[in-house]
Amino acid sequence: MLYVRPAVDGDELERYYGFDMALDHAGELLGVEPTALPVPEAAADMGM
């Protein structure tokens, strides 16, 4: 599960049950394809 917060101790803004779902939504908000979003090497195996 992935939580989106403005800061580490901030209120939860969004909750995703999969990393791919989070990328889909971020891409939608930014107007780009999810595959165009940068994903750090350490996160590359988080359900993609």
PDB file of N, CA, C, O and CB in Angstrom:
ATOM      1  N   MET A   1       0.844  -1.164   0.000  1.00  0.00           N
ATOM      2  CA  MET A   1       0.000   0.000   0.000  1.00  0.00           C
ATOM      3  C   MET A   1       0.897   1.238   0.000  1.00  0.00           C
ATOM      4  O   MET A   1       1.933   1.273   0.664  1.00  0.00           O
ATOM      5  CB  MET A   1      -0.964  -0.008   1.217  1.00  0.00           C
ATOM      6  N   LEU A   2       0.481   2.239  -0.750  1.00  0.00           N
ATOM      7  CA  LEU A   2       1.260   3.467  -0.883  1.00  0.00           C
ATOM      8  C   LEU A   2       0.398   4.644  -0.430  1.00  0.00           C
ATOM      9  O   LEU A   2      -0.730   4.811  -0.894  1.00  0.00           O
ATOM     10  CB  LEU A   2       1.754   3.667  -2.355  1.00  0.00           C
ATOM     11  N   TYR A   3       0.930   5.447   0.469  1.00  0.00           N
ATOM     12  CA  TYR A   3       0.230   6.626   0.964  1.00  0.00           C
ATOM     13  C   TYR A   3       0.883   7.875   0.382  1.00  0.00           C
ATOM     14  O   TYR A   3       2.107   7.952   0.280  1.00  0.00           O
ATOM     15  CB  TYR A   3       0.241   6.670   2.518  1.00  0.00           C
ATOM     16  N   VAL A   4       0.063   8.848   0.001  1.00  0.00           N
ATOM     17  CA  VAL A   4       0.572  10.120  -0.497  1.00  0.00           C
ATOM     18  C   VAL A   4       0.287  11.169   0.573  1.00  0.00           C
ATOM     19  O   VAL A   4      -0.857  11.387   0.971  1.00  0.00           O
ATOM     20  CB  VAL A   4      -0.084  10.511  -1.882  1.00  0.00           C
ATOM     21  N   ARG A   5       1.369  11.814   1.031  1.00  0.00           N
ATOM     22  CA  ARG A   5       1.262  12.846   2.063  1.00  0.00           C
ATOM     23  C   ARG A   5       2.152  14.020   1.670  1.00  0.00           C
ATOM     24  O   ARG A   5       3.155  13.824   0.984  1.00  0.00           O
ATOM     25  CB  ARG A   5       1.663  12.286   3.469  1.00  0.00           C
ATOM     26  N   PRO A   6       1.805  15.239   2.092  1.00  0.00           N
ATOM     27  CA  PRO A   6       2.639  16.388   1.756  1.00  0.00           C
ATOM     28  C   PRO A   6       3.972  16.390   2.504  1.00  0.00           C
ATOM     29  O   PRO A   6       4.920  17.049   2.078  1.00  0.00           O
ATOM     30  CB  PRO A   6       1.892  17.664   2.053  1.00  0.00           C
ATOM     31  N   ALA A   7       4.048  15.662   3.606  1.00  0.00           N
ATOM     32  CA  ALA A   7       5.276  15.525   4.396  1.00  0.00           C
ATOM     33  C   ALA A   7       5.206  14.187   5.123  1.00  0.00           C
ATOM     34  O   ALA A   7       4.143  13.571   5.192  1.00  0.00           O
ATOM     35  CB  ALA A   7       5.454  16.723   5.416  1.00  0.00           C
ATOM     36  N   VAL A   8       6.308  13.748   5.652  1.00  0.00           N
ATOM     37  CA  VAL A   8       6.352  12.453   6.338  1.00  0.00           C
ATOM     38  C   VAL A   8       5.287  12.359   7.423  1.00  0.00           C
ATOM     39  O   VAL A   8       4.652  11.316   7.578  1.00  0.00           O
ATOM     40  CB  VAL A   8       7.734  12.222   6.947  1.00  0.00           C
ATOM     41  N   ASP A   9       5.087  13.431   8.168  1.00  0.00           N
ATOM     42  CA  ASP A   9       4.108  13.412   9.252  1.00  0.00           C
ATOM     43  C   ASP A   9       2.797  14.109   8.876  1.00  0.00           C
ATOM     44  O   ASP A   9       1.984  14.413   9.749  1.00  0.00           O
ATOM     45  CB  ASP A   9       4.696  14.067  10.482  1.00  0.00           C
ATOM     46  N   GLY A  10       2.590  14.362   7.584  1.00  0.00           N
ATOM     47  CA  GLY A  10       1.390  15.064   7.123  1.00  0.00           C
ATOM     48  C   GLY A  10       0.177  14.153   7.015  1.00  0.00           C
ATOM     49  O   GLY A  10       0.284  12.932   7.123  1.00  0.00           O
ATOM     50  N   ASP A  11      -0.971  14.771   6.801  1.00  0.00           N
ATOM     51  CA  ASP A  11      -2.212  14.022   6.631  1.00  0.00           C
ATOM     52  C   ASP A  11      -2.204  13.269   5.310  1.00  0.00           C
ATOM     53  O   ASP A  11      -1.619  13.722   4.326  1.00  0.00           O
ATOM     54  CB  ASP A  11      -3.424  14.959   6.701  1.00  0.00           C
ATOM     55  N   GLU A  12      -2.852  12.131   5.301  1.00  0.00           N
ATOM     56  CA  GLU A  12      -2.948  11.310   4.097  1.00  0.00           C
ATOM     57  C   GLU A  12      -3.836  12.009   3.070  1.00  0.00           C
ATOM     58  O   GLU A  12      -4.965  12.394   3.375  1.00  0.00           O
ATOM     59  CB  GLU A  12      -3.504   9.900   4.433  1.00  0.00           C
ATOM     60  N   LEU A  13      -3.319  12.171   1.851  1.00  0.00           N
ATOM     61  CA  LEU A  13      -4.082  12.784   0.767  1.00  0.00           C
ATOM     62  C   LEU A  13      -4.715  11.729  -0.129  1.00  0.00           C
ATOM     63  O   LEU A  13      -5.854  11.881  -0.569  1.00  0.00           O
ATOM     64  CB  LEU A  13      -3.187  13.702  -0.059  1.00  0.00           C
ATOM     65  N   GLU A  14      -3.984  10.679  -0.393  1.00  0.00           N
ATOM     66  CA  GLU A  14      -4.434   9.581  -1.254  1.00  0.00           C
ATOM     67  C   GLU A  14      -3.888   8.278  -0.702  1.00  0.00           C
ATOM     68  O   GLU A  14      -2.896   8.267   0.028  1.00  0.00           O
ATOM     69  CB  GLU A  14      -3.979   9.792  -2.734  1.00  0.00           C
ATOM     70  N   ARG A  15      -4.546   7.171  -1.057  1.00  0.00           N
ATOM     71  CA  ARG A  15      -4.063   5.840  -0.689  1.00  0.00           C
ATOM     72  C   ARG A  15      -4.216   4.935  -1.912  1.00  0.00           C
ATOM     73  O   ARG A  15      -5.277   4.874  -2.534  1.00  0.00           O
ATOM     74  CB  ARG A  15      -4.849   5.263   0.555  1.00  0.00           C
ATOM     75  N   TYR A  16      -3.147   4.249  -2.232  1.00  0.00           N
ATOM     76  CA  TYR A  16      -3.160   3.343  -3.377  1.00  0.00           C
ATOM     77  C   TYR A  16      -2.794   1.945  -2.911  1.00  0.00           C
ATOM     78  O   TYR A  16      -1.943   1.775  -2.038  1.00  0.00           O
ATOM     79  CB  TYR A  16      -2.187   3.825  -4.483  1.00  0.00           C
ATOM     80  N   TYR A  17      -3.433   0.956  -3.491  1.00  0.00           N
ATOM     81  CA  TYR A  17      -3.168  -0.427  -3.123  1.00  0.00           C
ATOM     82  C   TYR A  17      -2.152  -1.077  -4.047  1.00  0.00           C
ATOM     83  O   TYR A  17      -1.852  -2.262  -3.907  1.00  0.00           O
ATOM     84  CB  TYR A  17      -4.451  -1.223  -3.131  1.00  0.00           C
ATOM     85  N   GLY A  18      -1.630  -0.320  -4.977  1.00  0.00           N
ATOM     86  CA  GLY A  18      -0.589  -0.817  -5.868  1.00  0.00           C
ATOM     87  C   GLY A  18       0.228   0.337  -6.428  1.00  0.00           C
ATOM     88  O   GLY A  18      -0.302   1.415  -6.698  1.00  0.00           O
ATOM     89  N   PHE A  19       1.517   0.103  -6.598  1.00  0.00           N
ATOM     90  CA  PHE A  19       2.416   1.131  -7.120  1.00  0.00           C
ATOM     91  C   PHE A  19       1.998   1.546  -8.524  1.00  0.00           C
ATOM     92  O   PHE A  19       2.073   2.723  -8.877  1.00  0.00           O
ATOM     93  CB  PHE A  19       3.867   0.628  -7.126  1.00  0.00           C
ATOM     94  N   ASP A  20       1.556   0.574  -9.328  1.00  0.00           N
ATOM     95  CA  ASP A  20       1.130   0.891 -10.689  1.00  0.00           C
ATOM     96  C   ASP A  20      -0.096   1.799 -10.697  1.00  0.00           C
ATOM     97  O   ASP A  20      -0.220   2.666 -11.562  1.00  0.00           O
ATOM     98  CB  ASP A  20       0.832  -0.390 -11.459  1.00  0.00           C
ATOM     99  N   MET A  21      -1.002   1.606  -9.739  1.00  0.00           N
ATOM    100  CA  MET A  21      -2.180   2.475  -9.640  1.00  0.00           C
ATOM    101  C   MET A  21      -1.769   3.903  -9.284  1.00  0.00           C
ATOM    102  O   MET A  21      -2.344   4.864  -9.794  1.00  0.00           O
ATOM    103  CB  MET A  21      -3.169   1.930  -8.589  1.00  0.00           C
ATOM    104  N   ALA A  22      -0.775   4.036  -8.409  1.00  0.00           N
ATOM    105  CA  ALA A  22      -0.277   5.361  -8.030  1.00  0.00           C
ATOM    106  C   ALA A  22       0.343   6.057  -9.237  1.00  0.00           C
ATOM    107  O   ALA A  22       0.118   7.247  -9.454  1.00  0.00           O
ATOM    108  CB  ALA A  22       0.756   5.251  -6.885  1.00  0.00           C
ATOM    109  N   LEU A  23       1.122   5.318 -10.021  1.00  0.00           N
ATOM    110  CA  LEU A  23       1.736   5.903 -11.216  1.00  0.00           C
ATOM    111  C   LEU A  23       0.683   6.297 -12.244  1.00  0.00           C
ATOM    112  O   LEU A  23       0.802   7.342 -12.884  1.00  0.00           O
ATOM    113  CB  LEU A  23       2.731   4.920 -11.839  1.00  0.00           C
ATOM    114  N   ASP A  24      -0.353   5.465 -12.410  1.00  0.00           N
ATOM    115  CA  ASP A  24      -1.438   5.795 -13.337  1.00  0.00           C
ATOM    116  C   ASP A  24      -2.091   7.121 -12.955  1.00  0.00           C
ATOM    117  O   ASP A  24      -2.316   7.979 -13.809  1.00  0.00           O
ATOM    118  CB  ASP A  24      -2.491   4.671 -13.358  1.00  0.00           C
ATOM    119  N   HIS A  25      -2.391   7.281 -11.672  1.00  0.00           N
ATOM    120  CA  HIS A  25      -3.057   8.495 -11.215  1.00  0.00           C
ATOM    121  C   HIS A  25      -2.137   9.710 -11.328  1.00  0.00           C
ATOM    122  O   HIS A  25      -2.579  10.784 -11.736  1.00  0.00           O
ATOM    123  CB  HIS A  25      -3.530   8.327  -9.773  1.00  0.00           C
ATOM    124  N   ALA A  26      -0.873   9.550 -10.973  1.00  0.00           N
ATOM    125  CA  ALA A  26       0.086  10.654 -11.096  1.00  0.00           C
ATOM    126  C   ALA A  26       0.211  11.083 -12.557  1.00  0.00           C
ATOM    127  O   ALA A  26       0.245  12.276 -12.856  1.00  0.00           O
ATOM    128  CB  ALA A  26       1.472  10.242 -10.536  1.00  0.00           C
ATOM    129  N   GLY A  27       0.278  10.112 -13.461  1.00  0.00           N
ATOM    130  CA  GLY A  27       0.349  10.426 -14.883  1.00  0.00           C
ATOM    131  C   GLY A  27      -0.885  11.166 -15.365  1.00  0.00           C
ATOM    132  O   GLY A  27      -0.797  12.096 -16.168  1.00  0.00           O
ATOM    133  N   GLU A  28      -2.042  10.738 -14.861  1.00  0.00           N
ATOM    134  CA  GLU A  28      -3.299  11.393 -15.207  1.00  0.00           C
ATOM    135  C   GLU A  28      -3.285  12.861 -14.757  1.00  0.00           C
ATOM    136  O   GLU A  28      -3.659  13.755 -15.515  1.00  0.00           O
ATOM    137  CB  GLU A  28      -4.488  10.646 -14.565  1.00  0.00           C
ATOM    138  N   LEU A  29      -2.849  13.091 -13.517  1.00  0.00           N
ATOM    139  CA  LEU A  29      -2.809  14.455 -12.980  1.00  0.00           C
ATOM    140  C   LEU A  29      -1.814  15.337 -13.720  1.00  0.00           C
ATOM    141  O   LEU A  29      -2.046  16.534 -13.890  1.00  0.00           O
ATOM    142  CB  LEU A  29      -2.461  14.424 -11.504  1.00  0.00           C
ATOM    143  N   LEU A  30      -0.707  14.748 -14.159  1.00  0.00           N
ATOM    144  CA  LEU A  30       0.337  15.511 -14.841  1.00  0.00           C
ATOM    145  C   LEU A  30       0.141  15.584 -16.353  1.00  0.00           C
ATOM    146  O   LEU A  30       0.824  16.348 -17.035  1.00  0.00           O
ATOM    147  CB  LEU A  30       1.678  14.908 -14.543  1.00  0.00           C
ATOM    148  N   GLY A  31      -0.793  14.786 -16.874  1.00  0.00           N
ATOM    149  CA  GLY A  31      -1.054  14.791 -18.306  1.00  0.00           C
ATOM    150  C   GLY A  31      -0.003  14.064 -19.124  1.00  0.00           C
ATOM    151  O   GLY A  31       0.247  14.420 -20.275  1.00  0.00           O
ATOM    152  N   VAL A  32       0.618  13.040 -18.531  1.00  0.00           N
ATOM    153  CA  VAL A  32       1.628  12.246 -19.234  1.00  0.00           C
ATOM    154  C   VAL A  32       1.314  10.764 -19.062  1.00  0.00           C
ATOM    155  O   VAL A  32       0.533  10.380 -18.191  1.00  0.00           O
ATOM    156  CB  VAL A  32       3.058  12.568 -18.709  1.00  0.00           C
ATOM    157  N   GLU A  33       1.927   9.948 -19.894  1.00  0.00           N
ATOM    158  CA  GLU A  33       1.787   8.501 -19.754  1.00  0.00           C
ATOM    159  C   GLU A  33       2.530   8.049 -18.495  1.00  0.00           C
ATOM    160  O   GLU A  33       3.594   8.585 -18.184  1.00  0.00           O
ATOM    161  CB  GLU A  33       2.331   7.761 -21.019  1.00  0.00           C
ATOM    162  N   PRO A  34       1.988   7.074 -17.769  1.00  0.00           N
ATOM    163  CA  PRO A  34       2.668   6.568 -16.572  1.00  0.00           C
ATOM    164  C   PRO A  34       4.085   6.081 -16.852  1.00  0.00           C
ATOM    165  O   PRO A  34       4.954   6.171 -15.984  1.00  0.00           O
ATOM    166  CB  PRO A  34       1.867   5.444 -15.965  1.00  0.00           C
ATOM    167  N   THR A  35       4.321   5.574 -18.041  1.00  0.00           N
ATOM    168  CA  THR A  35       5.665   5.087 -18.385  1.00  0.00           C
ATOM    169  C   THR A  35       6.666   6.225 -18.563  1.00  0.00           C
ATOM    170  O   THR A  35       7.873   5.985 -18.601  1.00  0.00           O
ATOM    171  CB  THR A  35       5.608   4.256 -19.658  1.00  0.00           C
ATOM    172  N   ALA A  36       6.175   7.471 -18.675  1.00  0.00           N
ATOM    173  CA  ALA A  36       7.063   8.627 -18.817  1.00  0.00           C
ATOM    174  C   ALA A  36       7.547   9.152 -17.465  1.00  0.00           C
ATOM    175  O   ALA A  36       8.444   9.993 -17.411  1.00  0.00           O
ATOM    176  CB  ALA A  36       6.352   9.740 -19.573  1.00  0.00           C
ATOM    177  N   LEU A  37       6.958   8.660 -16.382  1.00  0.00           N
ATOM    178  CA  LEU A  37       7.340   9.130 -15.049  1.00  0.00           C
ATOM    179  C   LEU A  37       8.630   8.458 -14.599  1.00  0.00           C
ATOM    180  O   LEU A  37       8.810   7.258 -14.807  1.00  0.00           O
ATOM    181  CB  LEU A  37       6.215   8.859 -14.033  1.00  0.00           C
ATOM    182  N   PRO A  38       9.524   9.221 -13.986  1.00  0.00           N
ATOM    183  CA  PRO A  38      10.772   8.622 -13.502  1.00  0.00           C
ATOM    184  C   PRO A  38      10.513   7.740 -12.282  1.00  0.00           C
ATOM    185  O   PRO A  38       9.831   8.149 -11.342  1.00  0.00           O
ATOM    186  CB  PRO A  38      11.798   9.718 -13.157  1.00  0.00           C
ATOM    187  N   VAL A  39      11.059   6.546 -12.307  1.00  0.00           N
ATOM    188  CA  VAL A  39      10.945   5.617 -11.181  1.00  0.00           C
ATOM    189  C   VAL A  39      12.361   5.276 -10.733  1.00  0.00           C
ATOM    190  O   VAL A  39      13.152   4.771 -11.529  1.00  0.00           O
ATOM    191  CB  VAL A  39      10.133   4.315 -11.573  1.00  0.00           C
ATOM    192  N   PRO A  40      12.694   5.546  -9.466  1.00  0.00           N
ATOM    193  CA  PRO A  40      14.038   5.224  -8.977  1.00  0.00           C
ATOM    194  C   PRO A  40      14.339   3.732  -9.113  1.00  0.00           C
ATOM    195  O   PRO A  40      13.439   2.900  -8.997  1.00  0.00           O
ATOM    196  CB  PRO A  40      14.188   5.657  -7.514  1.00  0.00           C
ATOM    197  N   GLU A  41      15.579   3.407  -9.352  1.00  0.00           N
ATOM    198  CA  GLU A  41      16.009   2.016  -9.522  1.00  0.00           C
ATOM    199  C   GLU A  41      15.511   1.124  -8.383  1.00  0.00           C
ATOM    200  O   GLU A  41      15.053   0.007  -8.624  1.00  0.00           O
ATOM    201  CB  GLU A  41      17.536   1.945  -9.607  1.00  0.00           C
ATOM    202  N   ALA A  42      15.598   1.611  -7.150  1.00  0.00           N
ATOM    203  CA  ALA A  42      15.191   0.811  -5.988  1.00  0.00           C
ATOM    204  C   ALA A  42      13.695   0.496  -5.988  1.00  0.00           C
ATOM    205  O   ALA A  42      13.271  -0.457  -5.334  1.00  0.00           O
ATOM    206  CB  ALA A  42      15.555   1.539  -4.704  1.00  0.00           C
ATOM    207  N   ALA A  43      12.894   1.274  -6.705  1.00  0.00           N
ATOM    208  CA  ALA A  43      11.452   1.059  -6.739  1.00  0.00           C
ATOM    209  C   ALA A  43      10.999   0.325  -7.996  1.00  0.00           C
ATOM    210  O   ALA A  43       9.805   0.078  -8.166  1.00  0.00           O
ATOM    211  CB  ALA A  43      10.734   2.381  -6.639  1.00  0.00           C
ATOM    212  N   ALA A  44      11.905  -0.017  -8.853  1.00  0.00           N
ATOM    213  CA  ALA A  44      11.555  -0.607 -10.148  1.00  0.00           C
ATOM    214  C   ALA A  44      10.803  -1.928 -10.035  1.00  0.00           C
ATOM    215  O   ALA A  44      10.069  -2.288 -10.955  1.00  0.00           O
ATOM    216  CB  ALA A  44      12.799  -0.818 -10.955  1.00  0.00           C
ATOM    217  N   ASP A  45      10.961  -2.654  -8.941  1.00  0.00           N
ATOM    218  CA  ASP A  45      10.290  -3.950  -8.811  1.00  0.00           C
ATOM    219  C   ASP A  45       9.069  -3.889  -7.894  1.00  0.00           C
ATOM    220  O   ASP A  45       8.667  -4.911  -7.339  1.00  0.00           O
ATOM    221  CB  ASP A  45      11.265  -4.986  -8.287  1.00  0.00           C
ATOM    222  N   MET A  46       8.482  -2.719  -7.727  1.00  0.00           N
ATOM    223  CA  MET A  46       7.333  -2.557  -6.828  1.00  0.00           C
ATOM    224  C   MET A  46       6.007  -2.769  -7.546  1.00  0.00           C
ATOM    225  O   MET A  46       5.085  -1.974  -7.363  1.00  0.00           O
ATOM    226  CB  MET A  46       7.355  -1.177  -6.196  1.00  0.00           C
ATOM    227  N   GLY A  47       5.887  -3.791  -8.336  1.00  0.00           N
ATOM    228  CA  GLY A  47       4.621  -4.118  -8.955  1.00  0.00           C
ATOM    229  C   GLY A  47       4.451  -3.646 -10.375  1.00  0.00           C
ATOM    230  O   GLY A  47       3.352  -3.717 -10.923  1.00  0.00           O
ATOM    231  N   MET A  48       5.505  -3.170 -10.975  1.00  0.00           N
ATOM    232  CA  MET A  48       5.411  -2.689 -12.348  1.00  0.00           C
ATOM    233  C   MET A  48       5.368  -3.852 -13.311  1.00  0.00           C
ATOM    234  O   MET A  48       5.289  -3.648 -14.523  1.00  0.00           O
ATOM    235  CB  MET A  48       6.581  -1.768 -12.682  1.00  0.00           C
TER     236      MET A  48
END
